[in-house]
Amino acid sequence: MQTKNKFNIIYDTQEKIPFTFDCVKHKFDINMMRDNMEYGDYSLCGFDMPKDDNSIIIERKRNSAELVRNLGANWERFERELE
């Protein structure tokens, strides 16, 4: 029997309905951890530092209206998060 790869996924405390990753749980051992993230909404534990070249940070947009707000009225905040 093959051992599943383990992933510790961090998600931001502001995520009200976080992804569950049910579609891949049969292949991977996934542990979800809620934490206050300075940048983004999801990351892999150990890859969540924005200044690190190996960082993996995902910014989730719930719908097109949120994306439009971020590109318009909230542009300065969105730009800071990208940096």
Kinemage of the C-alpha trace (Angstrom):
@kinemage 1
@onewidth
@group {chain A} dominant
@subgroup {mainchain}
@vectorlist {calphas} color= white
{ca met a 1} P 0.000 0.000 0.000
{ca gln a 2} L 1.317 3.428 -1.005
{ca thr a 3} L 1.589 6.155 1.640
{ca lys a 4} L -0.355 9.330 0.851
{ca asn a 5} L 1.549 12.599 0.563
{ca lys a 6} L 0.640 14.888 3.459
{ca phe a 7} L -0.257 18.542 2.936
{ca asn a 8} L -0.846 21.048 5.715
{ca ile a 9} L -2.960 23.773 4.127
{ca ile a 10} L -3.332 27.107 5.921
{ca tyr a 11} L -6.420 29.198 5.263
{ca asp a 12} L -7.130 32.723 6.442
{ca thr a 13} L -9.400 33.394 9.412
{ca gln a 14} L -11.581 35.608 7.198
{ca glu a 15} L -12.571 32.657 4.984
{ca lys a 16} L -16.178 31.993 5.995
{ca ile a 17} L -16.621 28.842 3.880
{ca pro a 18} L -13.123 27.461 3.176
{ca phe a 19} L -12.344 25.029 0.380
{ca thr a 20} L -12.463 21.408 1.582
{ca phe a 21} L -10.342 19.778 -1.154
{ca asp a 22} L -12.669 16.757 -1.028
{ca cys a 23} L -11.909 15.963 -4.656
{ca val a 24} L -8.288 15.023 -3.825
{ca lys a 25} L -8.613 13.579 -0.299
{ca his a 26} L -8.549 10.055 -1.735
{ca lys a 27} L -5.006 10.759 -3.038
{ca phe a 28} L -3.579 13.043 -0.357
{ca asp a 29} L -3.608 13.344 3.422
{ca ile a 30} L -4.839 16.930 3.847
{ca asn a 31} L -4.811 18.779 7.152
{ca met a 32} L -6.592 22.164 7.149
{ca met a 33} L -5.335 24.804 9.597
{ca arg a 34} L -7.059 28.148 10.191
{ca asp a 35} L -4.674 31.034 10.825
{ca asn a 36} L -4.452 34.790 10.398
{ca met a 37} L -2.623 35.218 7.094
{ca glu a 38} L -0.918 38.520 6.369
{ca tyr a 39} L -1.229 37.908 2.606
{ca gly a 40} L -3.641 35.828 0.568
{ca asp a 41} L -6.258 33.304 1.577
{ca tyr a 42} L -4.550 29.900 1.253
{ca ser a 43} L -1.028 28.532 1.427
{ca leu a 44} L 0.913 25.390 2.199
{ca cys a 45} L 2.468 25.357 5.653
{ca gly a 46} L 6.095 26.392 5.279
{ca phe a 47} L 5.453 28.178 1.970
{ca asp a 48} L 3.429 31.077 3.378
{ca met a 49} L 6.093 33.762 3.642
{ca pro a 50} L 5.538 36.396 0.914
{ca lys a 51} L 9.187 37.513 0.751
{ca asp a 52} L 10.382 33.928 0.236
{ca asp a 53} L 11.116 32.849 -3.365
{ca asn a 54} L 9.467 29.495 -2.597
{ca ser a 55} L 6.182 30.962 -1.353
{ca ile a 56} L 2.847 29.603 -2.575
{ca ile a 57} L 0.082 32.039 -1.706
{ca ile a 58} L -3.380 31.956 -3.254
{ca glu a 59} L -5.750 34.916 -3.225
{ca arg a 60} L -9.324 33.715 -3.624
{ca lys a 61} L -11.985 35.853 -5.266
{ca arg a 62} L -15.533 34.814 -4.404
{ca asn a 63} L -17.181 36.357 -7.450
{ca ser a 64} L -16.645 38.828 -10.282
{ca ala a 65} L -18.087 41.702 -8.193
{ca glu a 66} L -15.297 41.280 -5.612
{ca leu a 67} L -12.691 41.249 -8.371
{ca val a 68} L -14.132 44.450 -9.888
{ca arg a 69} L -14.131 46.151 -6.457
{ca asn a 70} L -10.499 45.175 -5.920
{ca leu a 71} L -9.484 46.471 -9.332
{ca gly a 72} L -11.460 49.695 -8.842
{ca ala a 73} L -12.361 51.214 -5.487
{ca asn a 74} L -9.983 48.993 -3.468
{ca trp a 75} L -7.068 49.152 -5.932
{ca glu a 76} L -4.483 50.508 -3.458
{ca arg a 77} L -5.205 47.733 -0.944
{ca phe a 78} L -5.156 45.103 -3.728
{ca glu a 79} L -1.825 46.446 -5.003
{ca arg a 80} L -0.294 46.259 -1.486
{ca glu a 81} L -1.434 42.621 -1.189
{ca leu a 82} L 0.156 41.781 -4.529
{ca glu a 83} L 3.464 43.289 -3.441
